[in-house]
Amino acid sequence: MSFHEVRFPTNLSFGALGGPERRTEIVTLSNGFEERNTPWAHSRRRYDAGMGLRSLDDVEAVVAFFEARQGQMFGFRWKDWADFRSAAPKAQITGEDQVIGMGDEVQTAFQLVKNYASGTASYARPVKKPVVGTVLVAVGGETMVEGVDYEVDHLTGVVTFNHPPDLQGEVTAGYEFDVPVRFDTDAIVTSMATFQAGEVPDIPVVEVRV
């Protein structure tokens, strides 16, 4: 897949609107009950990058970024200010934030995930684009050292240990992360007059699978 490991300007994504979407297929039966199914194992996020623009300089920066990505051609990193950390918004990130696996003395590679729970239901979201320098890892509550005990692939979000974690050792991690996205349009339409009048361009961005 065509992807550029560059982040959309964070000062411009700060005011963007967006969040997760699901796809649910609903069939209403003759008795009034419903059957609901989903073809998606994971949610997909959408954003409007135009909502973060506050000046003509911002418009110029977005157009330059858009042209460098060749419209929809190349994906890029996006900071979702509403959801970019393994910890709660006001909590410090630690190596015990998220459970990413259990040791079995064989497995060495573990995918970073973020777990979302409500009641008895939960969802494990794969984290494929961690931010360099933010990943902390622990096994059984003991902090590991990057470069000594494990390595992080920041292109895929996979943590690889030099030695398999001990049997039943809980593997946990903390991190900041980006969302892999692309522009969902091949055209940006704006004008100085409408922008100065308060009308911002519609610049859709959509998450991509990597």
Secondary structure by P-SEA (a helix, b strand, c coil): ccccccccccccccccccbbbbbbbbbbccccbbbbbbcccbbbbbbccccccccaaaaaaaaaaaaaaccccbbbbbbcccccccccccccccccccccccccccccbbbbbbbbbcccbbbbbbbcccccccbbbbcccbbbbcccccccccccbbbbbccccccccbbbbcbbbbbbbcccccbbbbcaaaaaacbbbbbbbbbbcc
